[in-house]
Structures are given as C-alpha cells and as structure tokens.
Amino acid sequence: MERVVITGMGIISPLGNDVESFWNRLVKGESGIGLIDAFDTSRHKAKIAGLVRDFDAEALFGRKEARRMDRFCQFAIAAAEQALADSGLQLDTIDRERMGVYVGSGIGGIQTLLDQAEVLRERGPERVSPTLVPMMIANMAAAMISIRIGAQGPTLSPVTACSIGNTAIGEAWRLIRAGGADAVLAGGTEAAITDISLASFGNSTSISTRSDEPAKASRPFDAGRDGFVMAEGAGIVMLESLSHARRRGARIYAEVIGYGNSSDAYHMVATHPEGIGAFQAMRQALREAGLQPDGIDVISAHATSTDIGDRSETAAIKRLFGEHAYRVPVTANKSMTGHMLGAAGGAEAIALAMSLREGIIPPTINQEERDPTCDLDYVPNTAREARLEIGMSNSFGFGGHNAVIVLKKYRA
C-alpha cells in the first residue's frame, strides 16, 4: 500500500482567502462571523453568518467566465488552484490520467437556482438561462477543476452533507493507497448563505439567533450555545502518494494515516443522542491507522454549537477514548469560522495539518459557562502550544453521515 501525504493546501473562508491568513486568525481566536449584508434579513430569525469577504471572482477568472459559475464553484476553483500552486506540482511533468479530483458540495448552486426561478416567474421560460443546470449541479466544482487543469484521472463529487470534506479526503486516500492515482485534489465547497436557506434553518430552530453579538454566536460546548452559524467557503488539499511526492522533492505538510466512515441510521437531521455513528467512524479511523486511542494527541471536533450535537460528540469521544478523553485536547474551529457546511471538513483538515506542523492548537472561543455534560478539555479561548504527532478530525452530516480522518506529522 502507498503512503499518502498532503503537499498543498488552499482555502477560501470567513477568516481569509489563503492558508496564511486563515491560520493566523484561527490561532489568534478571531471570529469571522458578522451581519449578513447580501440580502434583507429583517424578517429572519437569524441575521448573521460566516461570510467570505474580499473575494473577487471576476479578477480571478474574468467577467465572462465568472458569470458562468455559481459562487460555490468559484470558491472551489480558487482553493484548488491555491493548493496546486502550493504543492509545486508541475502539470506538464505528470501523467494526467493518474491525477484525480475529489471535491463535493452539499447544496451546489442554490443561488443560481433561485435567480433563475425568479427569471421564470417574471419573464417566462424563454428567458431561463441554458446554463442553469450545469451551474447548479453539485458535481460541477469537481468537473470544472478537472477541466481547468486537465486532470483525467478519477473524479468524484461526494454529497455527504457536512462530512463532505472528510469523505472526499478519505476516499481519495483509499484511491491513492491502492495505486489508483498519484495525486488527487480533495475537499469541499459551499456557498449556501441565501434568503431561502437562512429561512429554512431558522424555522428549524437549529441556528443561533444571537444576532446582536455575531462574534459570540458560535460557541461549541458552552452552556449558552443556541445553534450553529451558517458559513461558506472552500477547503481543498493536494494529496499525493509519498513515492510520487519524494520523486519530485515536494514539501510535505502531513501524512494521512486513517479514515473511518459510518451512518447513524437514526434520523434525517438529528445526530444519534449517544453518538453511536460518530463513535464507530472514529473507531474505524483508529483501526485503519493502526492506533490505540492514547495515540491521538489532538481532536478537531465537528462541534457545530448545537445542544444535542455537541453533547453526542462528547459522549462518543468518551466512549472511545475512555480516561484518555480527559487528557486529549479537543478544539472546535467552527467557534471562529461558523459552520462551512460541505466545506467544513476540508477547512478543518487544513487547520489540523497546520497544528501538527506548527505545534499549536487553535482555541475554542466563546467558552464562558461550562456545560456539565461537555466536560472535556476544549482548549478554551486561547491557543495552546503542544507537542503534536497525530491528530483526528471529525465531520458529521445530516442524514447521519459520519467521516473521520487521522493525520500524522510528517517525518522524512
């Protein structure tokens, strides 16, 4: 089996549109959550989100090309091109039939659909854009990345809700391990902060309505949490077989050593209250990595800031890790980014790779009142230096999809 490493990373996020900006703000404990100004929120229960700022698609792609892509696709291409450039991989020197793209989106081009539905109502079917469907469908991010760089290997667009990033990375890891590709761009993307999405989540009572304090709204594991905060962006990594990376002298951020996935088989949107599926996915990831629970030095939690979600994830960690659960730091990036939905896993994989490389654990901010059912070490409010070798990242999605990856600090 081939070993698999991360050689490049790219991100578009509420904390910045490059890895350096994202990481620096994450370590400082800064929030990327603010008031929504893209549409009128006066009748909405929630008025806040983790918005991507200073993203100029026309400057990146040209006006004509930008107009032919939904925002989720723009984010994905921008993050993928960052990851490719960061990796130093020269496309004219590789076998493009052995380069893949595994990038998914939970919702796809929902804004494009809304815009064209309005055209249909106001101007009739003759005026609906012929590009509606290709702009809207969720696989188009992976497809457009493949087209732009000429990647002719396996291309996959997983749709596993908020676990997409980890699903993509984990499945790409399996592909490369088995010898099916030399390199794969993998991760997730999302641009779903729309009038209708905000209304639906608001009516489901699953999102925070702490709109008067946007920076304090996302508070995983805190007793005062009242729901997640919608966010957007893309997180994509370049995965390569170690032999391929070594041959070209690539810089390596981290090694992927384990992946586990499972289904809660429980409810359309609610996580299993005992975290059964989360436990199974974490256990499988540890087994594939050949590790015991005490081999994990840090956990990047899914931790959306919902009542049942945070409690069930804590319960799953305790069940799997036993007494070690109280010794391993658990960090929640979503306290700062908000919930990037299908992009969350990719972004959090980047954060974990940086943690292992730099020996710094980003904090879980907004820890003000302890929840007695969430009693682990959540790295409250301030980043922490630590000796880190191996970390686990959890991602769980609607429908009970669970995906967990394990990363290891790379040592030549």
Secondary structure, 3 states (H helix, E strand, C coil): CCCEEEEEEEEEECCECCHHHHHHHHHHCCCCEEECCCCCCCCCCCCEEECCCCCCHHHHHCHHHHHCCCHHHHHHHHHHHHHHHHHCCCHHHCCHHHEEEEEECCCCCHHHHHHHHHHHHHHCHHHCCCCHHHHHCCCHHHHHHHHHHCCCCCEECCCCHHHHHHHHHHHHHHHHHCCCCCEEEEEEEECCCCHHHHHHHHHCCCECCCCCCHHHCCCCCECCCCCECEECEEEEEEEEEHHHHHHCCCCCCEEEEEEEEEECCCCCCCCCCCCHHHHHHHHHHHHHHCCCHHHCCEEECCCCCCHHHHHHHHHHHHHHHHHHHHCCCEECCHHHHCECHHHHHHHHHHHHHHHHHHCEECCECCCCCECCCCCCCCCECCCEECCCCEEEEEEEECCCEEEEEEEEECCC
